Amino acid sequence: MVRQDNQNRHLRSLPNNQSMNNLHHDLDDSNLIDKSINEMQDILKMRTELAKLNNSDSRPDQIFINHNFLKEQIGFYQRQFERLVSENWIISKGEIKAISAYTCNRCRTFSSRLIVDPTYDMTMQVKHRCGDIQVNGNKVIIPFEEGVADIDKWATEILLNQINSCIPSLKYLITQDVSNVFDFFAGLMEKDSIRSLLGIPDRVYLYSLENHDKISWIDRGLTNMGEKIELDHFEIRDFLRRVNSTYAIFEIPTGPKLKRVYMRLTD
Ligand SMILES: [Zn+2]
């Protein structure tokens, strides 16, 4: 269960007072879910009442009044319930910091998951299981649309729609040079071991640029490390299309050396 994982994570990794705050927050969330479940039960109860009314031998005008009243009530609770589900089901929207996606050519699906903590949460690629069609509050799985020529472009549009719906404020790029971490371990272990030490691909994807690649938004990111850089819509699409995620480590050839830079979309 995602909620359980989150809770344990807070307890494991934060100082005491912070753990307590998060624990209270989690408890608030579970109250919210309880409330949603109660409301769903109310809807079901009213539907049963409505069905009973339809089969009763009360006066026709009385049935009509009760019928309309119950229908309005059901509509009200249903709207409330939908709002709660869309805003606060497993992760409240305010907590979502990133999205990690994966397109699998084997089972021909696009899947993505909402990320609360990009340094801790697993990427969609690692969580993906071929044939798994179970969707939940923080994960969607969509089969490839028939007849689509460019699946990457199609997947990018879905990812973009998800961002617009869950974290519409993501429109800046922020970069952090992590080359020194690679350089530090370079003489001590194999490249793949360094990568897995840094959580690639379990917690973050790696994207390697070719020598001749010249991309304006990456150049701007490199010359303005640590600063927020505004990206155009087509640049955000380009980012998503390349890495299938809102954050990744980029390997960038700069002369004889490879620069490693953590780049993420932020608000
Ligand atoms: Zn698959």
py3Dmol code that shows the C-alpha trace and the ligand (Angstrom):
import py3Dmol

protein = """\
ATOM      1  CA  MET A   1       0.000   0.000   0.000  1.00  0.00           C
ATOM      2  CA  VAL A   2       1.315   3.406  -0.986  1.00  0.00           C
ATOM      3  CA  ARG A   3      -0.027   5.167   2.062  1.00  0.00           C
ATOM      4  CA  GLN A   4       1.651   2.747   4.401  1.00  0.00           C
ATOM      5  CA  ASP A   5       4.947   3.157   2.560  1.00  0.00           C
ATOM      6  CA  ASN A   6       4.724   6.916   2.807  1.00  0.00           C
ATOM      7  CA  GLN A   7       4.016   6.810   6.481  1.00  0.00           C
ATOM      8  CA  ASN A   8       6.893   4.446   7.238  1.00  0.00           C
ATOM      9  CA  ARG A   9       9.176   6.554   5.136  1.00  0.00           C
ATOM     10  CA  HIS A  10       8.383   9.682   7.126  1.00  0.00           C
ATOM     11  CA  LEU A  11       8.960   7.825  10.359  1.00  0.00           C
ATOM     12  CA  ARG A  12      12.229   6.373   9.160  1.00  0.00           C
ATOM     13  CA  SER A  13      13.843   9.382   7.632  1.00  0.00           C
ATOM     14  CA  LEU A  14      12.802  12.489   9.520  1.00  0.00           C
ATOM     15  CA  PRO A  15      13.633  13.941  12.919  1.00  0.00           C
ATOM     16  CA  ASN A  16      11.043  13.316  15.620  1.00  0.00           C
ATOM     17  CA  ASN A  17       9.044  16.502  15.473  1.00  0.00           C
ATOM     18  CA  GLN A  18       8.788  16.315  11.706  1.00  0.00           C
ATOM     19  CA  SER A  19       7.705  12.681  11.816  1.00  0.00           C
ATOM     20  CA  MET A  20       4.891  13.646  14.130  1.00  0.00           C
ATOM     21  CA  ASN A  21       3.724  16.420  11.825  1.00  0.00           C
ATOM     22  CA  ASN A  22       3.710  14.051   8.893  1.00  0.00           C
ATOM     23  CA  LEU A  23       1.991  11.401  10.932  1.00  0.00           C
ATOM     24  CA  HIS A  24      -0.763  13.848  11.837  1.00  0.00           C
ATOM     25  CA  HIS A  25      -0.973  14.847   8.230  1.00  0.00           C
ATOM     26  CA  ASP A  26      -1.312  11.210   7.207  1.00  0.00           C
ATOM     27  CA  LEU A  27      -4.009  10.726   9.818  1.00  0.00           C
ATOM     28  CA  ASP A  28      -5.850  13.710   8.374  1.00  0.00           C
ATOM     29  CA  ASP A  29      -5.638  12.087   4.973  1.00  0.00           C
ATOM     30  CA  SER A  30      -7.048   8.817   6.235  1.00  0.00           C
ATOM     31  CA  ASN A  31      -9.943  10.713   7.849  1.00  0.00           C
ATOM     32  CA  LEU A  32     -10.574  12.193   4.466  1.00  0.00           C
ATOM     33  CA  ILE A  33     -10.642   8.766   2.877  1.00  0.00           C
ATOM     34  CA  ASP A  34     -12.983   7.524   5.616  1.00  0.00           C
ATOM     35  CA  LYS A  35     -15.205  10.481   4.860  1.00  0.00           C
ATOM     36  CA  SER A  36     -15.200   9.604   1.168  1.00  0.00           C
ATOM     37  CA  ILE A  37     -16.136   6.023   1.916  1.00  0.00           C
ATOM     38  CA  ASN A  38     -18.981   7.175   4.199  1.00  0.00           C
ATOM     39  CA  GLU A  39     -20.271   9.418   1.463  1.00  0.00           C
ATOM     40  CA  MET A  40     -20.146   6.599  -1.036  1.00  0.00           C
ATOM     41  CA  GLN A  41     -22.154   4.458   1.384  1.00  0.00           C
ATOM     42  CA  ASP A  42     -24.699   7.297   1.719  1.00  0.00           C
ATOM     43  CA  ILE A  43     -25.080   7.345  -2.056  1.00  0.00           C
ATOM     44  CA  LEU A  44     -25.654   3.597  -2.118  1.00  0.00           C
ATOM     45  CA  LYS A  45     -28.187   3.845   0.740  1.00  0.00           C
ATOM     46  CA  MET A  46     -30.120   6.547  -1.086  1.00  0.00           C
ATOM     47  CA  ARG A  47     -30.123   4.546  -4.284  1.00  0.00           C
ATOM     48  CA  THR A  48     -31.700   1.660  -2.368  1.00  0.00           C
ATOM     49  CA  GLU A  49     -34.329   4.049  -0.960  1.00  0.00           C
ATOM     50  CA  LEU A  50     -35.029   5.308  -4.449  1.00  0.00           C
ATOM     51  CA  ALA A  51     -35.458   1.778  -5.768  1.00  0.00           C
ATOM     52  CA  LYS A  52     -37.860   1.007  -2.844  1.00  0.00           C
ATOM     53  CA  LEU A  53     -39.894   4.126  -3.603  1.00  0.00           C
ATOM     54  CA  ASN A  54     -40.258   3.135  -7.207  1.00  0.00           C
ATOM     55  CA  ASN A  55     -41.718  -0.197  -6.125  1.00  0.00           C
ATOM     56  CA  SER A  56     -43.929   1.123  -3.272  1.00  0.00           C
ATOM     57  CA  ASP A  57     -47.681   1.747  -3.313  1.00  0.00           C
ATOM     58  CA  SER A  58     -47.522   5.313  -1.846  1.00  0.00           C
ATOM     59  CA  ARG A  59     -49.565   8.103  -3.418  1.00  0.00           C
ATOM     60  CA  PRO A  60     -48.117   9.064  -6.812  1.00  0.00           C
ATOM     61  CA  ASP A  61     -47.577  12.780  -5.902  1.00  0.00           C
ATOM     62  CA  GLN A  62     -45.754  11.812  -2.687  1.00  0.00           C
ATOM     63  CA  ILE A  63     -43.531   9.406  -4.625  1.00  0.00           C
ATOM     64  CA  PHE A  64     -42.701  12.213  -7.044  1.00  0.00           C
ATOM     65  CA  ILE A  65     -41.614  14.633  -4.264  1.00  0.00           C
ATOM     66  CA  ASN A  66     -39.531  12.005  -2.457  1.00  0.00           C
ATOM     67  CA  HIS A  67     -38.065  10.817  -5.714  1.00  0.00           C
ATOM     68  CA  ASN A  68     -36.834  14.284  -6.681  1.00  0.00           C
ATOM     69  CA  PHE A  69     -35.510  15.008  -3.192  1.00  0.00           C
ATOM     70  CA  LEU A  70     -33.502  11.796  -3.165  1.00  0.00           C
ATOM     71  CA  LYS A  71     -32.217  12.382  -6.680  1.00  0.00           C
ATOM     72  CA  GLU A  72     -30.936  15.820  -5.661  1.00  0.00           C
ATOM     73  CA  GLN A  73     -29.299  14.374  -2.574  1.00  0.00           C
ATOM     74  CA  ILE A  74     -27.600  11.653  -4.593  1.00  0.00           C
ATOM     75  CA  GLY A  75     -26.337  14.250  -7.075  1.00  0.00           C
ATOM     76  CA  PHE A  76     -24.948  16.360  -4.232  1.00  0.00           C
ATOM     77  CA  TYR A  77     -23.121  13.480  -2.556  1.00  0.00           C
ATOM     78  CA  GLN A  78     -21.850  12.165  -5.857  1.00  0.00           C
ATOM     79  CA  ARG A  79     -20.305  15.553  -6.715  1.00  0.00           C
ATOM     80  CA  GLN A  80     -18.772  15.793  -3.243  1.00  0.00           C
ATOM     81  CA  PHE A  81     -17.369  12.308  -3.567  1.00  0.00           C
ATOM     82  CA  GLU A  82     -15.897  12.956  -7.011  1.00  0.00           C
ATOM     83  CA  ARG A  83     -14.234  16.125  -5.698  1.00  0.00           C
ATOM     84  CA  LEU A  84     -12.698  14.264  -2.769  1.00  0.00           C
ATOM     85  CA  VAL A  85     -11.450  11.489  -4.996  1.00  0.00           C
ATOM     86  CA  SER A  86      -9.953  13.837  -7.566  1.00  0.00           C
ATOM     87  CA  GLU A  87      -8.223  16.050  -5.006  1.00  0.00           C
ATOM     88  CA  ASN A  88      -7.341  13.813  -2.121  1.00  0.00           C
ATOM     89  CA  TRP A  89      -7.551  10.152  -2.825  1.00  0.00           C
ATOM     90  CA  ILE A  90      -4.201   8.589  -2.069  1.00  0.00           C
ATOM     91  CA  ILE A  91      -1.993  11.630  -2.512  1.00  0.00           C
ATOM     92  CA  SER A  92      -3.363  15.132  -2.116  1.00  0.00           C
ATOM     93  CA  LYS A  93      -2.598  17.255  -5.157  1.00  0.00           C
ATOM     94  CA  GLY A  94      -0.469  19.705  -3.199  1.00  0.00           C
ATOM     95  CA  GLU A  95       1.991  16.938  -2.335  1.00  0.00           C
ATOM     96  CA  ILE A  96       2.703  15.836  -5.915  1.00  0.00           C
ATOM     97  CA  LYS A  97       6.118  17.067  -6.959  1.00  0.00           C
ATOM     98  CA  ALA A  98       6.795  15.096 -10.121  1.00  0.00           C
ATOM     99  CA  ILE A  99       5.546  12.408 -12.496  1.00  0.00           C
ATOM    100  CA  SER A 100       7.486   9.389 -13.691  1.00  0.00           C
ATOM    101  CA  ALA A 101       6.278   7.576 -16.828  1.00  0.00           C
ATOM    102  CA  TYR A 102       7.223   4.524 -18.836  1.00  0.00           C
ATOM    103  CA  THR A 103       6.227   3.252 -22.257  1.00  0.00           C
ATOM    104  CA  CYS A 104       6.557  -0.500 -22.584  1.00  0.00           C
ATOM    105  CA  ASN A 105       6.804  -1.848 -26.124  1.00  0.00           C
ATOM    106  CA  ARG A 106       6.445  -5.387 -24.848  1.00  0.00           C
ATOM    107  CA  CYS A 107       2.970  -5.085 -23.311  1.00  0.00           C
ATOM    108  CA  ARG A 108       2.260  -1.966 -25.409  1.00  0.00           C
ATOM    109  CA  THR A 109       1.226   0.305 -22.564  1.00  0.00           C
ATOM    110  CA  PHE A 110       1.949   3.783 -21.276  1.00  0.00           C
ATOM    111  CA  SER A 111       2.029   3.980 -17.502  1.00  0.00           C
ATOM    112  CA  SER A 112       2.850   6.752 -15.086  1.00  0.00           C
ATOM    113  CA  ARG A 113       2.941   7.370 -11.371  1.00  0.00           C
ATOM    114  CA  LEU A 114       2.701  10.475  -9.225  1.00  0.00           C
ATOM    115  CA  ILE A 115       5.847  11.243  -7.261  1.00  0.00           C
ATOM    116  CA  VAL A 116       5.840  12.917  -3.857  1.00  0.00           C
ATOM    117  CA  ASP A 117       9.570  12.687  -3.212  1.00  0.00           C
ATOM    118  CA  PRO A 118      11.751  12.397  -6.349  1.00  0.00           C
ATOM    119  CA  THR A 119      14.778  11.415  -4.277  1.00  0.00           C
ATOM    120  CA  TYR A 120      12.963   8.499  -2.667  1.00  0.00           C
ATOM    121  CA  ASP A 121      10.011   7.299  -4.772  1.00  0.00           C
ATOM    122  CA  MET A 122      10.576   4.559  -7.349  1.00  0.00           C
ATOM    123  CA  THR A 123      10.397   5.361 -11.050  1.00  0.00           C
ATOM    124  CA  MET A 124       7.590   3.969 -13.180  1.00  0.00           C
ATOM    125  CA  GLN A 125      10.068   1.850 -15.137  1.00  0.00           C
ATOM    126  CA  VAL A 126      11.088  -0.016 -12.007  1.00  0.00           C
ATOM    127  CA  LYS A 127       7.507  -0.366 -10.777  1.00  0.00           C
ATOM    128  CA  HIS A 128       6.215  -1.545 -14.154  1.00  0.00           C
ATOM    129  CA  ARG A 129       5.114  -5.179 -14.467  1.00  0.00           C
ATOM    130  CA  CYS A 130       4.110  -6.367 -17.922  1.00  0.00           C
ATOM    131  CA  GLY A 131       0.468  -7.353 -18.005  1.00  0.00           C
ATOM    132  CA  ASP A 132      -0.399  -5.403 -14.843  1.00  0.00           C
ATOM    133  CA  ILE A 133      -3.579  -3.436 -15.524  1.00  0.00           C
ATOM    134  CA  GLN A 134      -4.355  -2.402 -11.961  1.00  0.00           C
ATOM    135  CA  VAL A 135      -4.856   1.356 -11.856  1.00  0.00           C
ATOM    136  CA  ASN A 136      -4.933   3.177  -8.519  1.00  0.00           C
ATOM    137  CA  GLY A 137      -4.989   6.683  -7.128  1.00  0.00           C
ATOM    138  CA  ASN A 138      -1.409   7.425  -8.064  1.00  0.00           C
ATOM    139  CA  LYS A 139      -0.841   5.207 -11.087  1.00  0.00           C
ATOM    140  CA  VAL A 140      -2.416   5.110 -14.535  1.00  0.00           C
ATOM    141  CA  ILE A 141      -1.928   2.500 -17.261  1.00  0.00           C
ATOM    142  CA  ILE A 142      -3.111   3.219 -20.797  1.00  0.00           C
ATOM    143  CA  PRO A 143      -2.806   0.705 -23.673  1.00  0.00           C
ATOM    144  CA  PHE A 144      -1.188   2.074 -26.840  1.00  0.00           C
ATOM    145  CA  GLU A 145      -3.798   3.642 -29.087  1.00  0.00           C
ATOM    146  CA  GLU A 146      -4.256   1.662 -32.294  1.00  0.00           C
ATOM    147  CA  GLY A 147      -3.027   3.328 -35.450  1.00  0.00           C
ATOM    148  CA  VAL A 148      -0.754   5.866 -33.735  1.00  0.00           C
ATOM    149  CA  ALA A 149       2.423   6.208 -35.785  1.00  0.00           C
ATOM    150  CA  ASP A 150       4.558   8.046 -33.212  1.00  0.00           C
ATOM    151  CA  ILE A 151       4.044   6.409 -29.801  1.00  0.00           C
ATOM    152  CA  ASP A 152       6.612   8.646 -28.071  1.00  0.00           C
ATOM    153  CA  LYS A 153       4.775  11.748 -29.205  1.00  0.00           C
ATOM    154  CA  TRP A 154       1.445  10.227 -28.140  1.00  0.00           C
ATOM    155  CA  ALA A 155       2.925   9.339 -24.704  1.00  0.00           C
ATOM    156  CA  THR A 156       4.363  12.842 -24.301  1.00  0.00           C
ATOM    157  CA  GLU A 157       0.916  14.367 -24.831  1.00  0.00           C
ATOM    158  CA  ILE A 158      -0.612  12.073 -22.193  1.00  0.00           C
ATOM    159  CA  LEU A 159       2.149  12.948 -19.747  1.00  0.00           C
ATOM    160  CA  LEU A 160       1.670  16.638 -20.460  1.00  0.00           C
ATOM    161  CA  ASN A 161      -2.080  16.326 -19.817  1.00  0.00           C
ATOM    162  CA  GLN A 162      -1.360  14.660 -16.505  1.00  0.00           C
ATOM    163  CA  ILE A 163       1.006  17.447 -15.520  1.00  0.00           C
ATOM    164  CA  ASN A 164      -1.594  20.048 -16.474  1.00  0.00           C
ATOM    165  CA  SER A 165      -4.151  18.279 -14.337  1.00  0.00           C
ATOM    166  CA  CYS A 166      -2.016  17.420 -11.276  1.00  0.00           C
ATOM    167  CA  ILE A 167       0.827  19.975 -11.195  1.00  0.00           C
ATOM    168  CA  PRO A 168      -0.003  22.786 -13.666  1.00  0.00           C
ATOM    169  CA  SER A 169       2.560  25.055 -12.004  1.00  0.00           C
ATOM    170  CA  LEU A 170       5.534  23.063 -13.410  1.00  0.00           C
ATOM    171  CA  LYS A 171       7.013  25.356 -16.023  1.00  0.00           C
ATOM    172  CA  TYR A 172      10.600  26.077 -14.978  1.00  0.00           C
ATOM    173  CA  LEU A 173      13.756  24.054 -15.365  1.00  0.00           C
ATOM    174  CA  ILE A 174      16.246  23.791 -12.544  1.00  0.00           C
ATOM    175  CA  THR A 175      19.651  22.131 -12.863  1.00  0.00           C
ATOM    176  CA  GLN A 176      22.249  20.800 -10.463  1.00  0.00           C
ATOM    177  CA  ASP A 177      25.706  19.593 -11.398  1.00  0.00           C
ATOM    178  CA  VAL A 178      26.298  16.148  -9.915  1.00  0.00           C
ATOM    179  CA  SER A 179      29.491  15.418 -11.897  1.00  0.00           C
ATOM    180  CA  ASN A 180      31.618  15.478  -8.740  1.00  0.00           C
ATOM    181  CA  VAL A 181      29.742  12.468  -7.345  1.00  0.00           C
ATOM    182  CA  PHE A 182      30.519  10.474 -10.493  1.00  0.00           C
ATOM    183  CA  ASP A 183      34.100  11.758 -10.567  1.00  0.00           C
ATOM    184  CA  PHE A 184      34.646  10.847  -6.921  1.00  0.00           C
ATOM    185  CA  PHE A 185      33.708   7.200  -7.494  1.00  0.00           C
ATOM    186  CA  ALA A 186      35.140   6.991 -11.022  1.00  0.00           C
ATOM    187  CA  GLY A 187      38.423   5.337 -10.012  1.00  0.00           C
ATOM    188  CA  LEU A 188      36.789   3.126  -7.411  1.00  0.00           C
ATOM    189  CA  MET A 189      34.012   1.309  -9.232  1.00  0.00           C
ATOM    190  CA  GLU A 190      32.425   0.520 -12.574  1.00  0.00           C
ATOM    191  CA  LYS A 191      30.215   3.048 -14.301  1.00  0.00           C
ATOM    192  CA  ASP A 192      27.099   0.891 -13.825  1.00  0.00           C
ATOM    193  CA  SER A 193      27.793   0.557 -10.102  1.00  0.00           C
ATOM    194  CA  ILE A 194      28.105   4.325  -9.750  1.00  0.00           C
ATOM    195  CA  ARG A 195      24.829   4.707 -11.581  1.00  0.00           C
ATOM    196  CA  SER A 196      22.989   2.296  -9.327  1.00  0.00           C
ATOM    197  CA  LEU A 197      24.566   3.952  -6.288  1.00  0.00           C
ATOM    198  CA  LEU A 198      22.960   7.178  -7.465  1.00  0.00           C
ATOM    199  CA  GLY A 199      19.596   5.487  -7.891  1.00  0.00           C
ATOM    200  CA  ILE A 200      19.630   5.055 -11.688  1.00  0.00           C
ATOM    201  CA  PRO A 201      17.142   3.791 -12.857  1.00  0.00           C
ATOM    202  CA  ASP A 202      15.377   2.904  -9.580  1.00  0.00           C
ATOM    203  CA  ARG A 203      14.817   6.487  -8.462  1.00  0.00           C
ATOM    204  CA  VAL A 204      15.811   8.585 -11.442  1.00  0.00           C
ATOM    205  CA  TYR A 205      16.235   8.035 -15.185  1.00  0.00           C
ATOM    206  CA  LEU A 206      19.457   8.674 -17.059  1.00  0.00           C
ATOM    207  CA  TYR A 207      19.489  10.406 -20.417  1.00  0.00           C
ATOM    208  CA  SER A 208      22.711  10.473 -22.470  1.00  0.00           C
ATOM    209  CA  LEU A 209      23.247  13.171 -25.051  1.00  0.00           C
ATOM    210  CA  GLU A 210      25.285  12.595 -28.183  1.00  0.00           C
ATOM    211  CA  ASN A 211      28.321  14.753 -28.890  1.00  0.00           C
ATOM    212  CA  HIS A 212      26.674  16.708 -31.647  1.00  0.00           C
ATOM    213  CA  ASP A 213      23.385  17.387 -29.797  1.00  0.00           C
ATOM    214  CA  LYS A 214      22.828  21.104 -29.428  1.00  0.00           C
ATOM    215  CA  ILE A 215      19.719  21.865 -27.426  1.00  0.00           C
ATOM    216  CA  SER A 216      18.921  25.409 -26.398  1.00  0.00           C
ATOM    217  CA  TRP A 217      17.138  24.665 -23.110  1.00  0.00           C
ATOM    218  CA  ILE A 218      19.920  22.313 -21.976  1.00  0.00           C
ATOM    219  CA  ASP A 219      22.528  24.978 -22.774  1.00  0.00           C
ATOM    220  CA  ARG A 220      20.545  27.544 -20.785  1.00  0.00           C
ATOM    221  CA  GLY A 221      20.333  25.077 -17.905  1.00  0.00           C
ATOM    222  CA  LEU A 222      24.092  24.529 -17.967  1.00  0.00           C
ATOM    223  CA  THR A 223      24.949  28.210 -17.960  1.00  0.00           C
ATOM    224  CA  ASN A 224      22.459  29.007 -15.177  1.00  0.00           C
ATOM    225  CA  MET A 225      22.996  26.162 -12.705  1.00  0.00           C
ATOM    226  CA  GLY A 226      20.715  26.299  -9.700  1.00  0.00           C
ATOM    227  CA  GLU A 227      18.516  29.006 -11.161  1.00  0.00           C
ATOM    228  CA  LYS A 228      14.961  28.662 -12.399  1.00  0.00           C
ATOM    229  CA  ILE A 229      14.782  28.927 -16.155  1.00  0.00           C
ATOM    230  CA  GLU A 230      11.459  29.462 -17.871  1.00  0.00           C
ATOM    231  CA  LEU A 231      10.777  26.960 -20.633  1.00  0.00           C
ATOM    232  CA  ASP A 232       8.531  27.365 -23.654  1.00  0.00           C
ATOM    233  CA  HIS A 233       5.768  24.828 -24.199  1.00  0.00           C
ATOM    234  CA  PHE A 234       7.694  23.101 -26.977  1.00  0.00           C
ATOM    235  CA  GLU A 235      10.753  22.871 -24.704  1.00  0.00           C
ATOM    236  CA  ILE A 236       8.734  21.232 -21.915  1.00  0.00           C
ATOM    237  CA  ARG A 237       7.440  18.746 -24.517  1.00  0.00           C
ATOM    238  CA  ASP A 238      11.018  18.127 -25.661  1.00  0.00           C
ATOM    239  CA  PHE A 239      12.131  17.468 -22.064  1.00  0.00           C
ATOM    240  CA  LEU A 240       9.257  15.020 -21.478  1.00  0.00           C
ATOM    241  CA  ARG A 241       9.739  13.276 -24.793  1.00  0.00           C
ATOM    242  CA  ARG A 242      13.427  12.681 -24.085  1.00  0.00           C
ATOM    243  CA  VAL A 243      13.155  11.412 -20.508  1.00  0.00           C
ATOM    244  CA  ASN A 244       9.525  10.298 -20.038  1.00  0.00           C
ATOM    245  CA  SER A 245       9.547  11.981 -16.664  1.00  0.00           C
ATOM    246  CA  THR A 246       9.684  15.438 -15.088  1.00  0.00           C
ATOM    247  CA  TYR A 247      13.201  14.795 -13.688  1.00  0.00           C
ATOM    248  CA  ALA A 248      16.326  12.960 -14.838  1.00  0.00           C
ATOM    249  CA  ILE A 249      20.110  12.898 -14.753  1.00  0.00           C
ATOM    250  CA  PHE A 250      21.609  13.994 -18.069  1.00  0.00           C
ATOM    251  CA  GLU A 251      25.008  12.854 -19.304  1.00  0.00           C
ATOM    252  CA  ILE A 252      26.343  15.664 -21.440  1.00  0.00           C
ATOM    253  CA  PRO A 253      29.595  15.500 -23.416  1.00  0.00           C
ATOM    254  CA  THR A 254      31.631  18.681 -22.857  1.00  0.00           C
ATOM    255  CA  GLY A 255      34.917  18.329 -24.701  1.00  0.00           C
ATOM    256  CA  PRO A 256      36.729  15.184 -23.518  1.00  0.00           C
ATOM    257  CA  LYS A 257      34.711  15.031 -20.283  1.00  0.00           C
ATOM    258  CA  LEU A 258      31.174  13.952 -19.500  1.00  0.00           C
ATOM    259  CA  LYS A 259      29.175  16.329 -17.357  1.00  0.00           C
ATOM    260  CA  ARG A 260      26.411  14.811 -15.245  1.00  0.00           C
ATOM    261  CA  VAL A 261      23.560  17.153 -14.463  1.00  0.00           C
ATOM    262  CA  TYR A 262      20.344  16.555 -12.524  1.00  0.00           C
ATOM    263  CA  MET A 263      17.546  18.427 -14.251  1.00  0.00           C
ATOM    264  CA  ARG A 264      13.963  18.729 -13.149  1.00  0.00           C
ATOM    265  CA  LEU A 265      10.855  20.675 -13.988  1.00  0.00           C
ATOM    266  CA  THR A 266       9.729  22.780 -11.063  1.00  0.00           C
ATOM    267  CA  ASP A 267       7.211  25.463 -10.145  1.00  0.00           C
TER     268      ASP A 267
END
"""
ligand_1 = """\
1
ZN
Zn 5.210 -4.086 -20.090
"""
view = py3Dmol.view(width=600, height=400)
view.addModel(protein, "pdb")
view.setStyle({"model": 0}, {"cartoon": {"style": "trace"}})
view.addModel(ligand_1, "xyz")
view.setStyle({"model": 1}, {"stick": {}})
view.zoomTo()
view.show()
